[in-house]
Every structure is written in structure tokens, then in C-alpha cells.
Amino acid sequence: MQCPNCHSQNIETGIAIAKAGDAHTVGPKYEHLFVYCTAQMYCDLCLDCGEIIRFYINEATNKKWVKKAGIS
């Protein structure tokens, strides 16, 4: 993998995304058995310039994704 910003190949992969000081996961929200859940999100980061190369999840994508903001 190569950074689109600085063209470095010094990329750290699989870094978990978290919200500081909060126990909740940051990521896409979905509904599962009448409960709202969040898929853990990860990123790949260029260690030379700090560019985040991509965000992604490591779980199945065939979920009932919540598309409207403000739903808890």
C-alpha cells in the first residue's frame, strides 16, 4: 500500500478508531434484534505524513444499516 499524499509505503494498518474518554465504539450504526449496535471502525495510517489512507470495518456488511442521523 502506498500513501496517496506523500507516496510513502510506511503504512500502519488495522488501527482501531475510538472516542477518547468514552466507552462507546465509533463506527457505522446498525439495527440488530430491535437494538442499535455499532460496527468497530479501523483505519490505515501513513506514519510519515499522518494521512489516513482508509477507514473500514472487519465484520459482515449485510446488516440493517441506520441511514438517518439522530437515531439512538
BELDA-V207621 format. One record per helix or strand of 2 or more residues. SS is the DSSP state (H for helix, E for strand). FROM is the first residue (numbers start at 1). TO is the last residue. Records with the same first field share a line. If there is no record, write none. Layout:
SS: FROM-TO, FROM-TO
This chain:
E: 11-16, 29-32, 35-38, 41-46, 52-57, 64-65
